Amino acid sequence: MGILICTHGNSAKELLQSAEMICGTQKDCQTVKFEMGESLDQLQNDLKAKLDSLQGPVLCLTDLKGGTPFNTLVKLIKDYPDMEIVTGVNIPMLLQLFINREQMPLEKLLDSVIEAGQTGIYRYSNTTSGDNEEF
């Protein structure tokens, strides 16, 4: 399975580098950035080039539902029917994906990636209860 991360600005590349610091270099993984002032045609061409370079079905992770990277990926689904798109990309999602991408069937992997992204959001409360919280 190929992985494509596409975000506004350079965060796709930075997210990938951060996740690879923790779980190692990933194969069949590409990033695409959408920069201010860039045309939709350029973004679409960049996405097609990266999608064509990946093997098998592709899981695309993007930042915002309704944002330009998401909308452009949705337009490309007709040309890439094995492509899945998940929004809200964050490091817990990438770690879950990279650790389990070879072992889990796609539907179970998608569920676990989304769950990791949601449970990765946490507010630390600095209480003086004396309890040692485990992370």
OpenMM code with the backbone's topology and positions (N, CA, C; nanometers):
from openmm import Vec3, app, unit

residues = "MET GLY ILE LEU ILE CYS THR HIS GLY ASN SER ALA LYS GLU LEU LEU GLN SER ALA GLU MET ILE CYS GLY THR GLN LYS ASP CYS GLN THR VAL LYS PHE GLU MET GLY GLU SER LEU ASP GLN LEU GLN ASN ASP LEU LYS ALA LYS LEU ASP SER LEU GLN GLY PRO VAL LEU CYS LEU THR ASP LEU LYS GLY GLY THR PRO PHE ASN THR LEU VAL LYS LEU ILE LYS ASP TYR PRO ASP MET GLU ILE VAL THR GLY VAL ASN ILE PRO MET LEU LEU GLN LEU PHE ILE ASN ARG GLU GLN MET PRO LEU GLU LYS LEU LEU ASP SER VAL ILE GLU ALA GLY GLN THR GLY ILE TYR ARG TYR SER ASN THR THR SER GLY ASP ASN GLU GLU PHE".split()
positions = [
    Vec3(0.0838, -0.1178, 0.0000),
    Vec3(0.0000, 0.0000, 0.0000),
    Vec3(0.0878, 0.1234, 0.0000),
    Vec3(0.0542, 0.2181, -0.0881),
    Vec3(0.1250, 0.3441, -0.0907),
    Vec3(0.0611, 0.4446, 0.0041),
    Vec3(0.1413, 0.5355, 0.0507),
    Vec3(0.0943, 0.6410, 0.1411),
    Vec3(0.1273, 0.7751, 0.0779),
    Vec3(0.0290, 0.8660, 0.0758),
    Vec3(0.0508, 1.0017, 0.0279),
    Vec3(-0.0015, 1.0986, 0.1331),
    Vec3(0.0818, 1.1916, 0.1727),
    Vec3(0.0430, 1.2947, 0.2690),
    Vec3(0.0429, 1.4272, 0.1950),
    Vec3(-0.0703, 1.4975, 0.1973),
    Vec3(-0.0827, 1.6257, 0.1264),
    Vec3(-0.1465, 1.7279, 0.2199),
    Vec3(-0.0779, 1.8393, 0.2379),
    Vec3(-0.1269, 1.9421, 0.3303),
    Vec3(-0.1041, 2.0817, 0.2722),
    Vec3(-0.1658, 2.1785, 0.3359),
    Vec3(-0.1343, 2.3173, 0.3081),
    Vec3(0.0076, 2.3430, 0.3606),
    Vec3(0.0883, 2.4128, 0.2853),
    Vec3(0.2240, 2.4436, 0.3290),
    Vec3(0.3113, 2.3199, 0.3368),
    Vec3(0.4173, 2.3293, 0.4131),
    Vec3(0.5193, 2.2252, 0.4173),
    Vec3(0.4968, 2.1225, 0.5283),
    Vec3(0.3804, 2.1242, 0.5913),
    Vec3(0.3625, 2.0360, 0.7078),
    Vec3(0.3604, 1.8878, 0.6709),
    Vec3(0.3225, 1.8515, 0.5485),
    Vec3(0.3230, 1.7094, 0.5103),
    Vec3(0.4638, 1.6515, 0.5251),
    Vec3(0.5610, 1.7202, 0.4702),
    Vec3(0.6995, 1.6734, 0.4783),
    Vec3(0.7468, 1.6699, 0.6238),
    Vec3(0.7122, 1.7720, 0.7003),
    Vec3(0.7555, 1.7773, 0.8407),
    Vec3(0.6894, 1.6671, 0.9236),
    Vec3(0.5616, 1.6399, 0.8998),
    Vec3(0.4932, 1.5314, 0.9711),
    Vec3(0.5585, 1.3966, 0.9397),
    Vec3(0.5884, 1.3744, 0.8129),
    Vec3(0.6532, 1.2489, 0.7738),
    Vec3(0.7896, 1.2357, 0.8417),
    Vec3(0.8695, 1.3421, 0.8384),
    Vec3(1.0018, 1.3357, 0.9004),
    Vec3(0.9910, 1.3094, 1.0507),
    Vec3(0.8939, 1.3702, 1.1162),
    Vec3(0.8765, 1.3494, 1.2606),
    Vec3(0.8368, 1.2051, 1.2900),
    Vec3(0.7424, 1.1508, 1.2117),
    Vec3(0.6991, 1.0123, 1.2329),
    Vec3(0.8128, 0.9145, 1.2036),
    Vec3(0.8938, 0.9440, 1.1013),
    Vec3(1.0069, 0.8564, 1.0694),
    Vec3(1.1146, 0.8604, 1.1757),
    Vec3(1.1242, 0.9705, 1.2505),
    Vec3(1.2189, 0.9750, 1.3636),
    Vec3(1.1839, 0.8684, 1.4659),
    Vec3(1.0561, 0.8398, 1.4789),
    Vec3(1.0085, 0.7456, 1.5813),
    Vec3(1.0059, 0.6024, 1.5289),
    Vec3(0.9578, 0.5815, 1.4071),
    Vec3(0.9415, 0.4431, 1.3609),
    Vec3(1.0190, 0.4079, 1.2348),
    Vec3(1.1125, 0.4899, 1.1951),
    Vec3(1.2011, 0.4551, 1.0847),
    Vec3(1.1533, 0.5036, 0.9496),
    Vec3(1.2439, 0.4985, 0.8540),
    Vec3(1.2154, 0.5423, 0.7184),
    Vec3(1.1088, 0.4540, 0.6552),
    Vec3(1.0178, 0.5146, 0.5840),
    Vec3(0.9059, 0.4443, 0.5220),
    Vec3(0.9249, 0.4331, 0.3714),
    Vec3(0.8918, 0.3164, 0.3179),
    Vec3(0.8943, 0.3001, 0.1733),
    Vec3(0.7545, 0.3291, 0.1181),
    Vec3(0.7458, 0.3568, -0.0106),
    Vec3(0.6192, 0.3872, -0.0777),
    Vec3(0.5401, 0.4938, -0.0026),
    Vec3(0.6067, 0.6001, 0.0329),
    Vec3(0.5425, 0.7109, 0.1042),
    Vec3(0.5890, 0.8426, 0.0401),
    Vec3(0.4947, 0.9244, -0.0014),
    Vec3(0.5244, 1.0507, -0.0677),
    Vec3(0.4519, 1.1653, 0.0027),
    Vec3(0.5027, 1.2855, -0.0172),
    Vec3(0.4360, 1.4047, 0.0353),
    Vec3(0.4145, 1.5042, -0.0784),
    Vec3(0.3079, 1.5819, -0.0658),
    Vec3(0.2797, 1.6917, -0.1589),
    Vec3(0.2377, 1.8116, -0.0751),
    Vec3(0.2943, 1.9278, -0.1086),
    Vec3(0.2549, 2.0505, -0.0385),
    Vec3(0.1765, 2.1398, -0.1331),
    Vec3(0.0820, 2.2110, -0.0757),
    Vec3(0.0060, 2.3107, -0.1498),
    Vec3(0.0456, 2.4465, -0.0943),
    Vec3(0.1110, 2.5275, -0.1787),
    Vec3(0.1640, 2.6546, -0.1327),
    Vec3(0.0762, 2.7714, -0.1756),
    Vec3(0.0828, 2.8780, -0.0974),
    Vec3(0.0062, 2.9981, -0.1275),
    Vec3(0.0403, 3.0475, -0.2679),
    Vec3(-0.0627, 3.0765, -0.3470),
    Vec3(-0.0424, 3.1271, -0.4824),
    Vec3(-0.0273, 3.0178, -0.5867),
    Vec3(-0.0163, 2.8913, -0.5426),
    Vec3(-0.0016, 2.7805, -0.6373),
    Vec3(-0.1343, 2.7563, -0.7086),
    Vec3(-0.1291, 2.7230, -0.8363),
    Vec3(-0.2518, 2.6968, -0.9112),
    Vec3(-0.3054, 2.5576, -0.8796),
    Vec3(-0.4351, 2.5410, -0.8994),
    Vec3(-0.4972, 2.4095, -0.8789),
    Vec3(-0.4422, 2.3076, -0.9778),
    Vec3(-0.4131, 2.3543, -1.1008),
    Vec3(-0.3554, 2.2630, -1.2000),
    Vec3(-0.2194, 2.2108, -1.1540),
    Vec3(-0.1383, 2.2978, -1.0956),
    Vec3(-0.0070, 2.2543, -1.0475),
    Vec3(-0.0217, 2.1526, -0.9345),
    Vec3(-0.1129, 2.1804, -0.8408),
    Vec3(-0.1350, 2.0851, -0.7313),
    Vec3(-0.1833, 1.9512, -0.7863),
    Vec3(-0.2779, 1.9559, -0.8790),
    Vec3(-0.3297, 1.8318, -0.9371),
    Vec3(-0.2189, 1.7547, -1.0094),
    Vec3(-0.1337, 1.8249, -1.0825),
    Vec3(-0.0228, 1.7595, -1.1523),
    Vec3(0.0762, 1.6980, -1.0535),
    Vec3(0.1050, 1.7704, -0.9447),
    Vec3(0.1956, 1.7162, -0.8424),
    Vec3(0.1362, 1.5908, -0.7785),
    Vec3(0.0061, 1.5959, -0.7485),
    Vec3(-0.0591, 1.4793, -0.6875),
    Vec3(-0.0583, 1.3597, -0.7820),
    Vec3(-0.0900, 1.3827, -0.9092),
    Vec3(-0.0897, 1.2720, -1.0059),
    Vec3(0.0487, 1.2093, -1.0173),
    Vec3(0.1511, 1.2915, -1.0225),
    Vec3(0.2881, 1.2388, -1.0346),
    Vec3(0.3240, 1.1513, -0.9147),
    Vec3(0.2872, 1.1961, -0.7959),
    Vec3(0.3185, 1.1169, -0.6748),
    Vec3(0.2313, 0.9933, -0.6678),
    Vec3(0.1033, 1.0046, -0.7012),
    Vec3(0.0148, 0.8872, -0.6986),
    Vec3(0.0632, 0.7814, -0.7979),
    Vec3(0.1094, 0.8250, -0.9145),
    Vec3(0.1579, 0.7309, -1.0157),
    Vec3(0.2863, 0.6608, -0.9723),
    Vec3(0.3585, 0.7207, -0.8795),
    Vec3(0.4844, 0.6604, -0.8351),
    Vec3(0.4651, 0.5580, -0.7237),
    Vec3(0.3446, 0.5503, -0.6676),
    Vec3(0.3187, 0.4595, -0.5558),
    Vec3(0.2633, 0.3261, -0.6049),
    Vec3(0.2881, 0.2209, -0.5279),
    Vec3(0.2465, 0.0854, -0.5623),
    Vec3(0.1128, 0.0505, -0.4957),
    Vec3(0.0251, -0.0185, -0.5693),
    Vec3(-0.0990, -0.0715, -0.5121),
    Vec3(-0.1978, 0.0360, -0.4722),
    Vec3(-0.2935, -0.0011, -0.3863),
    Vec3(-0.3882, 0.0998, -0.3369),
    Vec3(-0.3137, 0.2072, -0.2583),
    Vec3(-0.3690, 0.3279, -0.2566),
    Vec3(-0.3015, 0.4396, -0.1897),
    Vec3(-0.3915, 0.4973, -0.0826),
    Vec3(-0.3355, 0.5166, 0.0349),
    Vec3(-0.4037, 0.5865, 0.1439),
    Vec3(-0.3509, 0.7286, 0.1473),
    Vec3(-0.4398, 0.8261, 0.1233),
    Vec3(-0.4038, 0.9680, 0.1254),
    Vec3(-0.4475, 1.0293, 0.2565),
    Vec3(-0.3558, 1.0952, 0.3208),
    Vec3(-0.3847, 1.1665, 0.4449),
    Vec3(-0.3680, 1.3150, 0.4176),
    Vec3(-0.4696, 1.3921, 0.4534),
    Vec3(-0.4640, 1.5359, 0.4293),
    Vec3(-0.5095, 1.6091, 0.5544),
    Vec3(-0.4932, 1.7424, 0.5541),
    Vec3(-0.5167, 1.8161, 0.6774),
    Vec3(-0.6633, 1.8532, 0.7012),
    Vec3(-0.7292, 1.9133, 0.6052),
    Vec3(-0.8628, 1.9682, 0.6292),
    Vec3(-0.9668, 1.9153, 0.5326),
    Vec3(-1.0773, 1.8662, 0.5850),
    Vec3(-1.1921, 1.8356, 0.5007),
    Vec3(-1.2404, 1.9664, 0.4387),
    Vec3(-1.2562, 1.9686, 0.3074),
    Vec3(-1.3023, 2.0894, 0.2391),
    Vec3(-1.1900, 2.1810, 0.1956),
    Vec3(-1.0657, 2.1541, 0.2378),
    Vec3(-0.9527, 2.2351, 0.1937),
    Vec3(-0.9123, 2.1977, 0.0509),
    Vec3(-0.8289, 2.2794, -0.0084),
    Vec3(-0.7889, 2.2567, -0.1474),
    Vec3(-0.7211, 2.1206, -0.1681),
    Vec3(-0.6266, 2.0779, -0.0831),
    Vec3(-0.5688, 1.9434, -0.1041),
    Vec3(-0.6760, 1.8338, -0.0998),
    Vec3(-0.7660, 1.8404, -0.0022),
    Vec3(-0.8742, 1.7415, 0.0080),
    Vec3(-0.9621, 1.7456, -0.1169),
    Vec3(-1.0076, 1.8637, -0.1549),
    Vec3(-1.0966, 1.8756, -0.2707),
    Vec3(-1.0300, 1.8251, -0.3989),
    Vec3(-0.9015, 1.8518, -0.4135),
    Vec3(-0.8298, 1.8067, -0.5337),
    Vec3(-0.8162, 1.6543, -0.5330),
    Vec3(-0.7882, 1.5961, -0.4172),
    Vec3(-0.7809, 1.4498, -0.4082),
    Vec3(-0.9163, 1.3869, -0.4408),
    Vec3(-1.0239, 1.4469, -0.3912),
    Vec3(-1.1580, 1.3939, -0.4201),
    Vec3(-1.1834, 1.3937, -0.5715),
    Vec3(-1.1412, 1.4997, -0.6397),
    Vec3(-1.1580, 1.5057, -0.7856),
    Vec3(-1.0803, 1.3950, -0.8559),
    Vec3(-0.9696, 1.3516, -0.7958),
    Vec3(-0.8845, 1.2508, -0.8602),
    Vec3(-0.9317, 1.1076, -0.8360),
    Vec3(-1.0300, 1.0892, -0.7502),
    Vec3(-1.0743, 0.9527, -0.7176),
    Vec3(-1.1208, 0.8775, -0.8428),
    Vec3(-1.1817, 0.9465, -0.9375),
    Vec3(-1.2292, 0.8763, -1.0578),
    Vec3(-1.1136, 0.8135, -1.1355),
    Vec3(-0.9956, 0.8755, -1.1286),
    Vec3(-0.8777, 0.8213, -1.1972),
    Vec3(-0.8000, 0.7222, -1.1105),
    Vec3(-0.8242, 0.7245, -0.9787),
    Vec3(-0.7536, 0.6372, -0.8844),
    Vec3(-0.8575, 0.5714, -0.7928),
    Vec3(-0.9338, 0.4759, -0.8456),
    Vec3(-1.0454, 0.4195, -0.7677),
    Vec3(-1.0030, 0.3414, -0.6429),
    Vec3(-0.8766, 0.3016, -0.6331),
    Vec3(-0.8294, 0.2312, -0.5130),
    Vec3(-0.7774, 0.3267, -0.4068),
    Vec3(-0.7969, 0.4555, -0.4246),
    Vec3(-0.7447, 0.5550, -0.3320),
    Vec3(-0.8429, 0.5773, -0.2162),
    Vec3(-0.7911, 0.5850, -0.0961),
    Vec3(-0.8688, 0.6223, 0.0235),
    Vec3(-0.8194, 0.7581, 0.0709),
    Vec3(-0.9089, 0.8405, 0.1233),
    Vec3(-0.8724, 0.9740, 0.1721),
    Vec3(-0.9190, 0.9882, 0.3158),
    Vec3(-0.8275, 1.0291, 0.4034),
    Vec3(-0.8586, 1.0526, 0.5441),
    Vec3(-0.8065, 1.1916, 0.5798),
    Vec3(-0.8897, 1.2706, 0.6474),
    Vec3(-0.8483, 1.4060, 0.6861),
    Vec3(-0.8018, 1.4095, 0.8319),
    Vec3(-0.7434, 1.5243, 0.8703),
    Vec3(-0.7006, 1.5456, 1.0081),
    Vec3(-0.5659, 1.4849, 1.0399),
    Vec3(-0.4815, 1.4672, 0.9403),
    Vec3(-0.3541, 1.3966, 0.9622),
    Vec3(-0.2760, 1.4563, 1.0798),
    Vec3(-0.2238, 1.3660, 1.1617),
    Vec3(-0.1366, 1.4050, 1.2720),
    Vec3(-0.0368, 1.2917, 1.2975),
    Vec3(0.0578, 1.3139, 1.3850),
    Vec3(0.1632, 1.2142, 1.4066),
    Vec3(0.1092, 1.0841, 1.4648),
    Vec3(0.0177, 1.0851, 1.5642),
    Vec3(-0.0354, 0.9559, 1.6102),
    Vec3(-0.0975, 0.8733, 1.4964),
    Vec3(-0.1657, 0.9385, 1.4016),
    Vec3(-0.2226, 0.8670, 1.2872),
    Vec3(-0.1126, 0.8041, 1.2024),
    Vec3(-0.0081, 0.8810, 1.1761),
    Vec3(0.1010, 0.8288, 1.0936),
    Vec3(0.1705, 0.7121, 1.1619),
    Vec3(0.1929, 0.7222, 1.2918),
    Vec3(0.2591, 0.6121, 1.3640),
    Vec3(0.1738, 0.4861, 1.3566),
    Vec3(0.0445, 0.4987, 1.3805),
    Vec3(-0.0455, 0.3835, 1.3717),
    Vec3(-0.0404, 0.3231, 1.2320),
    Vec3(-0.0422, 0.4070, 1.1323),
    Vec3(-0.0383, 0.3602, 0.9938),
    Vec3(0.0937, 0.2904, 0.9625),
    Vec3(0.2049, 0.3529, 0.9974),
    Vec3(0.3356, 0.2973, 0.9608),
    Vec3(0.3630, 0.1661, 1.0346),
    Vec3(0.3205, 0.1556, 1.1573),
    Vec3(0.3458, 0.0344, 1.2361),
    Vec3(0.2600, -0.0823, 1.1870),
    Vec3(0.1386, -0.0527, 1.1391),
    Vec3(0.0440, -0.1601, 1.1072),
    Vec3(0.0122, -0.1776, 0.9595),
    Vec3(0.0721, -0.1015, 0.8720),
    Vec3(0.0315, -0.1045, 0.7312),
    Vec3(0.0561, -0.2381, 0.6627),
    Vec3(0.1520, -0.3152, 0.7107),
    Vec3(0.1803, -0.4450, 0.6489),
    Vec3(0.0958, -0.5572, 0.7080),
    Vec3(0.0408, -0.5382, 0.8288),
    Vec3(-0.0286, -0.6458, 0.8985),
    Vec3(-0.1806, -0.6381, 0.8912),
    Vec3(-0.2376, -0.5213, 0.8850),
    Vec3(-0.3832, -0.5074, 0.8959),
    Vec3(-0.4497, -0.4992, 0.7591),
    Vec3(-0.5707, -0.5577, 0.7460),
    Vec3(-0.6483, -0.5334, 0.6252),
    Vec3(-0.6887, -0.3856, 0.6187),
    Vec3(-0.7099, -0.3346, 0.4984),
    Vec3(-0.7305, -0.1912, 0.4772),
    Vec3(-0.8412, -0.1324, 0.5643),
    Vec3(-0.9579, -0.1951, 0.5696),
    Vec3(-1.0692, -0.1364, 0.6454),
    Vec3(-1.0363, -0.1258, 0.7942),
    Vec3(-0.9742, -0.2294, 0.8495),
    Vec3(-0.9362, -0.2262, 0.9911),
    Vec3(-0.8267, -0.1221, 1.0149),
    Vec3(-0.7343, -0.1115, 0.9197),
    Vec3(-0.6273, -0.0121, 0.9303),
    Vec3(-0.6848, 0.1292, 0.9281),
    Vec3(-0.7797, 0.1542, 0.8384),
    Vec3(-0.8418, 0.2873, 0.8317),
    Vec3(-0.9085, 0.3233, 0.9643),
    Vec3(-0.9829, 0.2277, 1.0207),
    Vec3(-1.0482, 0.2529, 1.1503),
    Vec3(-0.9456, 0.2835, 1.2584),
    Vec3(-0.8360, 0.2070, 1.2606),
    Vec3(-0.7365, 0.2262, 1.3662),
    Vec3(-0.6600, 0.3569, 1.3488),
    Vec3(-0.6378, 0.3991, 1.2244),
    Vec3(-0.5694, 0.5260, 1.1986),
    Vec3(-0.6562, 0.6424, 1.2463),
    Vec3(-0.7848, 0.6371, 1.2162),
    Vec3(-0.8756, 0.7441, 1.2590),
    Vec3(-0.8854, 0.7480, 1.4118),
    Vec3(-0.8954, 0.6305, 1.4740),
    Vec3(-0.9019, 0.6245, 1.6204),
    Vec3(-0.7737, 0.6809, 1.6829),
    Vec3(-0.6576, 0.6485, 1.6255),
    Vec3(-0.5305, 0.7004, 1.6783),
    Vec3(-0.5261, 0.8523, 1.6693),
    Vec3(-0.5775, 0.9063, 1.5591),
    Vec3(-0.5796, 1.0516, 1.5449),
    Vec3(-0.6674, 1.1174, 1.6494),
    Vec3(-0.7819, 1.0557, 1.6774),
    Vec3(-0.8743, 1.1133, 1.7759),
    Vec3(-0.8205, 1.0998, 1.9177),
    Vec3(-0.7665, 0.9836, 1.9517),
    Vec3(-0.7172, 0.9640, 2.0888),
    Vec3(-0.5840, 1.0337, 2.1128),
    Vec3(-0.5185, 1.0778, 2.0046),
    Vec3(-0.3939, 1.1517, 2.0196),
    Vec3(-0.4157, 1.2945, 2.0659),
    Vec3(-0.5402, 1.3377, 2.0668),
    Vec3(-0.5731, 1.4716, 2.1154),
    Vec3(-0.6012, 1.4609, 2.2645),
    Vec3(-0.5287, 1.5337, 2.3428),
    Vec3(-0.5341, 1.5171, 2.4874),
    Vec3(-0.5011, 1.6497, 2.5547),
    Vec3(-0.5728, 1.6803, 2.6593),
    Vec3(-0.5411, 1.7980, 2.7390),
    Vec3(-0.4822, 1.7529, 2.8702),
    Vec3(-0.3593, 1.7921, 2.8964),
    Vec3(-0.2955, 1.7591, 3.0216),
    Vec3(-0.3449, 1.8544, 3.1285),
    Vec3(-0.3847, 1.8005, 3.2417),
    Vec3(-0.4305, 1.8828, 3.3518),
    Vec3(-0.3279, 1.8755, 3.4628),
    Vec3(-0.2726, 1.9887, 3.4979),
    Vec3(-0.1706, 1.9949, 3.6012),
    Vec3(-0.2368, 2.0015, 3.7384),
    Vec3(-0.2744, 1.8858, 3.7890),
    Vec3(-0.3411, 1.8790, 3.9190),
    Vec3(-0.2396, 1.8443, 4.0252),
    Vec3(-0.2740, 1.8703, 4.1467),
    Vec3(-0.1851, 1.8389, 4.2579),
    Vec3(-0.2380, 1.7205, 4.3360),
    Vec3(-0.3063, 1.6298, 4.2689),
    Vec3(-0.3657, 1.5154, 4.3376),
    Vec3(-0.2614, 1.4161, 4.3858),
    Vec3(-0.1415, 1.4244, 4.3338),
    Vec3(-0.0381, 1.3309, 4.3750),
    Vec3(-0.0414, 1.2004, 4.2984),
    Vec3(-0.1456, 1.1802, 4.2201),
    Vec3(-0.1514, 1.0587, 4.1386),
    Vec3(-0.0507, 1.0689, 4.0240),
    Vec3(0.0152, 0.9606, 4.0010),
    Vec3(0.1048, 0.9554, 3.8853),
    Vec3(0.0270, 0.9051, 3.7654),
    Vec3(0.0056, 0.9944, 3.6741),
    Vec3(-0.0681, 0.9568, 3.5549),
    Vec3(0.0260, 0.8881, 3.4564),
    Vec3(-0.0219, 0.7811, 3.4000),
    Vec3(0.0582, 0.7123, 3.2987),
    Vec3(0.0159, 0.7584, 3.1607),
    Vec3(0.1124, 0.7725, 3.0745),
    Vec3(0.0844, 0.8133, 2.9386),
    Vec3(0.0992, 0.6931, 2.8508),
] * unit.nanometer
topology = app.Topology()
chain = topology.addChain("A")
for resn in residues:
    res = topology.addResidue(resn, chain)
    for name in ("N", "CA", "C"):
        topology.addAtom(name, app.Element.getBySymbol(name[0]), res)
